[in-house]
Amino acid sequence: MKNVVILGAGTGGSIVAAKLARQLPQGWHVTLVDRDDAHVYQPGLLFVPFGKAEPQSLVRARRPLAPPGVTLRIEPVERVEPLHHRIVFGDGQVLGYDVLVLATGSRILPENVTGLTGEGWLRSAFDFYTMEGATALAERLDRLESGRLLVHVAEMPIKCPVAPLEFAFLADAFLQERGRRDAVEIVYATPLDGAFTKPRASAVLGGMMDARRIKVETDFVVDQVDGERRVMRAFDGRELDYDVLVTVPPHGGAELVTASEMGDESGWFPVNKHSLQSREWPAVFALGDCTDAPTSKAGAVAHYQGEVLVANVLAFIADKPLVELSDGHATCFVETGHGKAMLIDFNYDTEPLPGVFPYAGVGPFTLLGESTTNHWGKIAFEWLYWNVLLKGTEIPLHHRMSMAGKEHAAPSAERKVANPVPRGPSRLERIRAAKAGKVAEAPPVSAALSPAQQAVVDAARGEFQSRGVSPNIRRLTIVAGLSTRELYTLFPRAPAKTVAQLAGIPKPVGCI
C-alpha cells in the first residue's frame, strides 16, 4: 500500500485529504496527521472581542471531521526527512510516505518584537489571532471608556491580511453602539504605505478609514513596545502612545518546517507558486498558509489551491506532467461594521476590481462596495465551512479567478514613495521584466549614494536575479548582512521600497 501523508488537519489539509481519498487509484492510502484534536474556525476569532461569537462554538474535534477512508493520527511530529521520504514523530516512531503534502499553517511570533511578551504585553497589549487573545480582548474592550485604541500590523505576510482592517471597522461600530466612540481615538499603524497591499482596494479602504475617523499611520515598522509607558516605537523614530494595543504580531511558518530545514529564513515552505510542488523535493507539495507563494494566507486561497494540488498529486503518481494553474486567487469578505461588509476578489496579476461576484449580472455579492448581502455571506460561510468545504464537496466556484462581473479598468498609477530616489523603468516595465525572469535596467545611481548604500542596492539586485523575488525588509537584512536598524540608518524611510527602486526591481511583495 502506497501512502500520501498530509501534515496539518486544518482547512487546506482537510480539503485535500477528502478529495484525494475519493480520487486516488487503488493501492493508495491517505494518512492525515495533526498535533492536537482541536479544529478552530479561525475567521470566527475576529467576532469574539465584540461579543458576536461564542468561543466554544468555533472549536470542534478533528476526529469526527476526518473524511471516510482517511487515517487520522493525532500526535506531534518532530521532523520530516525528505531525502528518506519519512516522518519522525516525537516518540521516535517513523512513518514513510510516497507523497507528502504540507498544510502546516503559520504561527504568530510576538517574541520577535521587543516588548510584545512579558509583563508589558500582558498588561495592555492583545491579539485576536488566538483564542486566548480574542477572549482576553473581549473583556478589555468591554471596559474601554476612553483613550486611544491602537490597531497595529507588525509586518507582512500575515494570516488573512484584511483581518486587522476588519477589526478597526468593527471596533468603530462597537464603540458607536455603546456611545463611546467620541471618547476613543482609533489609530491604525501599518508597515505598508496604504491601508492594503493592492492600490485600488487600498484607496477604497483608506477612504473608509477616513470616513470613520480612523487615523492611518503608514510605513510604520515597529522597533519595540514599551509596556510600562504604553508606547510603540518605529525604526524611523516615530512613537505612538496607546491605552489599548491590538497587534498583529510577526508571522512565521510552522516550527516543524524549520526543524526539518525545509523552509526559508521565516519558516515558509518554498513552492512553485503555480503548481504548488516543492522547488527542491519532487514528492513534496504544499498549500495554504505554510507556503511562500505570494498570495493571501486565507482559507479561501487554500480551497482554491486544493483543486490544483490534488490534480498535481494525481499527475505525479501517474508520472504525468504537472499543471501550473494556481493563479493566487483570493476571495475575502471584509466586515465593515453595522451589519455590512465588502468583498474583494484578486490574484497574482489582477488587483481587486468593482463589480459583482460570482456571477455577472446576478452577483449576489458586491465587489469593492459595502452591502448587507456581503455581511450575510460572511456569516453564512461558517456553515459552509463545516458542512461543505472541509468535506471536499465541489462548489460552483472555479479555482482560477474569473473576470465575469468585474469592471475592466486601467491599472492604477503607481503611488510615490517617501524620500524620492532617481527613477528607473516604469512599474509595468519592471513587472514585465520580473515575469521574464530578467532585471530591468537599473536607474541612474546618485553620486551621493555611499558605498554602504550601494552594497545594499547590489545585494537586492542579486537577490532578485537569483530568486526572482524582491527582498522585503527581513530578507534584505539577511542578503545585505545588516540589522533592521542599520538599514534604517542607511535608508531612513521605507528601506525595502527605496532599495528596490534604486535597484530597478519590483517593489517587495506586500508593499503597495
Phi, psi and omega in degrees: 000126178269154193232128166260120179255131178244120178263114182112113181254038174272214184298300184298314182297320180294318180298312182294320179300315181295317182291316181294323180301329180273337191247345181295146178289166180300141181097359178244149182223152179249128173243124181252129187236136172213158185279341180216173185253026182241111177263118183258132173280094191296324178301334181288341181298330180300328185273344183299315182299340183254011178071020182259002176209138177271128183309318184294336180284348184265357185238133175225154177291144182287327188301313178294341181273348183298131181296151176301139178084001180252135175272123179256124176247122178255095174192148184291142177261133179278316181195163172250140176243086188295333179290335181252004179054051180211159179241136179249121180278168183300331181269007177096348178297152182237137176235122178275158177219154171262326173224137179242135174242122177266124176222049191274358174071200181227174180217156177271148185230067180300335180294346179283351176243122180302125177098352179271003173230164181088199188296320181299321179293313186291333187280322190219000183240144187218162170228165174235022178264358175230157179296319180297316180295317182294320180289322177295322180293325178301317179294321183288319179295326179297335181260358183283112182255328183199173177108203182245126173260113181257116177259125193226138173246123184287309181196167175253152004274161176223163173293133178048080187297346177273349186301317178298324176296316179300318180300316180298316179295316181293325177295319177301312180294318180301314182289325176298314183297336180258007177070023183249357190300319182294338181268353182239122174272134177250126178238135180246112182255126185224146176284349179279169177262025175192184185289335185214175185272356179241129190306312185291315177295323179299319180296317180295312182293323176297321177296323178293323176298313180301315182297333181262009180060040174258114182283132180253122174258108185268166179051035181263099179258112190291136174261308181201162177240130176257099183293331179292314180274347186057059180224137173250131184244137177264162179296335179274007175099346179293148177232141176234120175274162182206158168260321173228128178252121175248109189243148168256102185293169172305148177248156174211170177287176183295146177303326180301318181295318178293315181298332181271001181055043180247354185252176174276192186296341179257002180088004177282144183269120183289129177226161164291117189293347180259331180255340181069018174270146176303145178278354182239323184241108186302330183274008181243131177235163180206155177209168175080207188294340188282346187272168175265011178300133185281062177222173183298142174268087186213159183299322180297323179294316178300322178297311179297318180296328182303323180299315182288318182298316179299316179300322183281329173296317179296321178293320182298314183287340176267004180059043178246161179297144178280157176260141179249073189246000177283120186250014180075021184300129178225135176233118187230123169282138179239105177296131182241004176095161178056038175073025178231162177205162171241170183228137174235144182222122186203175176213196182305319191253341185241125180280167178302136181235156175292163177142209178230161185214143359265354187246130180301133177078350184240316184081235011270001186266148182263131178267135179056031177208148181280146173198157175289330178299318177300318179300313181290334174297318178293319179297317182291338183297332180298317177296316180300321182300306184290325190258344183233303188299309183294339179275359180071020180290138179292133174239152188283054175228120182287147183291337178268145182294137178250146176270001179299129178085355182260146175280127178278131184219157176293148179301147178293147176292145180291136180278152181285147175262157178293156182053069184306146177236165181305132185275143176250224179297157178293166179302316181297319179296321180292321179295317178298320178295321180297318180294330180276358180075023181241166175252124178296155181306132184293146177291162178298138181269132180296142178296339182277355181292125183282163177302323179294319177295317180298323179296321178293317179299316179295322179296319179295318180294321178294322177298318180294320180296323184276327186243347181074015182227134176285136184286135170281183186300316182298316180290325181296324177298326182286311184287334180266349180068034182233161173276165177301320180298320179294324176298317180291334175291320180283321182229088192300337183231122176050064185304314185297318180289320179297315180296318179299319180294319177296325181279350181072032180239165181298157174298150179299153176301133181098352176257143183280000000 
